[in-house]
Amino acid sequence: MTNTIHLAHSPDSDDAFMFHALANGKIDTGDLEFIHELKDIETLNQAAMEEKYEVTAVSFHAYTYIAEKYAILPHGASFGDNYGPVIISSEPMKKEDLKDCRIAIPGLLTTAYLTLKIYLEGAELTQRAIPFDEIMDNVKNGNVDAGVIIHEGQLTFEEEGFHLVEDLGKWWKKETGGPLPLGCNVIRKDLGEDKIRQISNLLHQSIIYSLENREEALDHAMQYSRDLPREKADQFVGMYVNNWTREYNQTSIRAVTQILEKAHDLKIIPKKIEPEFTS
């Protein structure tokens, strides 16, 4: 009997790279069949609130609302190590200007929004949740004054004529000395320890396979690169699928704890969350 596991992740080059081996039959999954569900991260965040998928990528911000039902897998995370979501504008702007302007964000449950709120010390903002791939156009057209950019736009905003207000990953590094936790893979606790261990092992194998067969995995990822040239797509994949992704260590676990504590201290999230990791 085959057990069907819905594996939900973003249709982005980094996630495609990570799960190439599972998507293309490069590893033996035994009695498990993986169905890949491709949705943007904020859609996945909302779906996790309803426990829709057995395994899903979510923002660390969203995790704070689903921690009772999902545990964090010990691999597959995205960290920004001295880089991360960027705040952009059409005209030069300073940090203090952000509190009085219209800011486009890629979703209320994204870690990009959480980090923006921490950056501005919990200030009330006039934000608009807009699909991440429409934010640049909204800034350019004057529908908003600034925007928080994630994904490939982090590499292209300057050549498209935008001004950098702040790189939140660089800011976080200066503040804490560690990487900025952005997204993680989580698994439903009701699957039970044995099934969780089996699934976790296969996901880890997929990540390692791609890291060890980079060009092959990048070939697969290019179809999700949103017209980035291969060199830049490779750069983007390297930013978010790397040694931080292989497995958590003391530094990355401390970074997760730090951002959740800061969010609670500033009353951005309603209760204190202790991150729970599977083995």
Secondary structure, DSSP 8 states (H G I E B T S, - for coil): --EEEEEEE-SSHHHHHHTHHHHTT-S--TTEEEEEEE--HHHHHHHHHTT--SEEEEEHHHHHHHTTTEEE-SS--EEESS---EEEESS---GGGGGGSEEEES-TTSHHHHHHHHHTTT---EEEE--GGGHHHHHHTTSSSEEEE-TTHHHHTTTTT-EEEEEHHHHHHHHHSS-EEEEEEEEEGGG-HHHHHHHHHHHHHHHHHHHHSHHHHHHHHGGGSTT--HHHHHHHHHHHSSHHHH---HHHHHHHHHHHHHHHHTTSSSS-----B--
